[in-house]
Amino acid sequence: MEFLLKAVYYGVSAVSVLVFGLFFFGNLMDSSNPSDTWVSRAVLIFSGVTGLSFLGWSFVAGHMGEQWVVGIGLAVAGMVVFGVMMLAGMLMFTNVKWN
């Protein structure tokens, strides 16, 4: 059972790293005009840092502390918090047109 929890933990952590890498580092390396998208960049950077902090906390709990279920929960929570913060930030701070 412990092997299965380890496999799930490392799988979820790998997916989290890919999601954060795609959005967070892709946003940092983007070469578009910064005056057009500074608000969306700030929202993505802030939500990315928050998600990465959850992933770091997951690493401490799961890998170093061998609390695999807590690590899985924190890695999933990091992705959920990242998504909610990104969506809420984009809706609150950018000019959304609903038509």
C-alpha positions in Angstrom: 0.0 0.0 0.0 2.9 2.4 0.8 4.3 1.8 -2.7 1.0 2.8 -4.3 0.8 5.9 -2.2 4.4 6.9 -3.2 3.6 6.3 -6.8 0.4 8.5 -6.6 2.3 11.2 -4.7 5.1 11.4 -7.2 2.6 11.3 -10.1 0.5 14.1 -8.7 3.6 16.1 -7.9 5.0 15.6 -11.4 1.7 16.8 -12.9 1.7 19.8 -10.6 5.2 20.8 -11.6 4.2 20.5 -15.3 1.1 22.7 -14.7 3.0 25.3 -12.8 5.9 25.2 -15.2 3.6 25.7 -18.2 1.7 28.7 -16.8 4.3 30.3 -14.4 7.6 30.0 -16.3 5.8 30.3 -19.7 4.4 33.6 -18.4 7.8 34.8 -17.3 9.5 34.0 -20.6 6.7 35.5 -22.7 7.9 38.2 -25.1 4.7 40.1 -25.6 4.3 43.8 -24.9 4.5 44.1 -21.1 2.3 47.3 -21.1 -0.6 45.3 -22.5 -0.6 42.4 -20.1 1.1 43.5 -16.8 -2.1 42.8 -14.8 -2.5 39.3 -16.1 1.2 38.7 -15.6 1.0 39.9 -12.0 -2.0 37.6 -11.4 -0.3 34.6 -12.9 3.0 35.2 -11.1 1.2 35.6 -7.7 -0.9 32.6 -8.2 2.1 30.6 -9.5 4.2 31.5 -6.4 1.3 30.5 -4.2 0.9 27.2 -6.0 4.6 26.5 -5.9 4.6 27.2 -2.1 1.9 24.5 -1.7 4.0 22.2 -3.8 7.1 22.9 -1.6 5.0 22.2 1.5 3.8 19.0 -0.2 7.5 18.0 -0.7 8.3 18.6 2.9 5.3 16.6 4.1 5.4 13.8 1.5 9.0 13.2 0.6 10.8 14.3 3.6 8.2 13.4 6.3 6.9 10.3 4.5 3.3 11.4 5.1 2.2 10.4 1.6 -1.5 11.1 1.9 -0.8 14.6 3.3 1.6 15.2 0.4 -0.9 14.1 -2.2 -3.6 16.4 -0.6 -1.2 19.4 -0.6 -0.1 18.8 -4.2 -3.7 18.7 -5.3 -4.6 21.7 -3.1 -1.8 23.6 -4.8 -3.2 23.0 -8.2 -6.7 23.9 -7.0 -5.5 27.1 -5.2 -3.5 28.1 -8.3 -6.5 27.6 -10.6 -9.0 29.5 -8.3 -6.6 32.4 -7.8 -5.8 32.6 -11.5 -9.4 32.6 -12.5 -10.5 35.0 -9.7 -7.7 37.3 -10.4 -8.3 37.4 -14.1 -12.0 38.1 -13.6 -11.4 40.8 -10.9 -8.4 42.7 -12.3 -8.7 42.4 -16.1 -11.2 43.9 -18.5 -13.5 41.0 -19.1 -16.1 41.4 -21.9 -19.1 39.1 -21.6 -20.5 39.5 -25.1 
